[in-house]
Amino acid sequence: MKNRLKVQRAMLDLTQDDLAKKIGVSRQTINSIEKNRYVPSTVLALKLSLVFKIPINDFFSLEEND
């Protein structure tokens, strides 16, 4: 899975810690998502969608091998 979370976060001028606090996870979780080491749950992806006010597909996409 490919993601644009880091780009979207930067556009809102949020640190990893800021975003983590907004959605109730640790900064390490945000870091792991950005580095593609962790695939977020549906609930977490929906929370991110609400924070960024964009559809989930705008920052997460499947790659050919997924």
C-alpha positions, 0 to 999 in steps of 0.5 A, a space after each residue: 500500500 502506498 500512502 501520501 500521509 506525510 505530504 497531507 500532514 505537511 500541507 496542514 503544518 502538523 507534526 507527527 505528534 500533533 496528528 497522533 493526538 488528534 486521532 488518539 494514537 502514538 507518534 510512533 504509529 503515525 511514523 510507522 504508517 508514513 514509512 509503510 511499516 503499518 497498515 492502519 485499521 479502517 477506523 484509523 483510516 476514517 479518523 485520518 480522513 476526517 482530520 484531513 477532510 479528504 476521502 481515504 483514497 486520496 492518501 492511501 492507494 493499493 499497489 500492484 502487488 497488494 
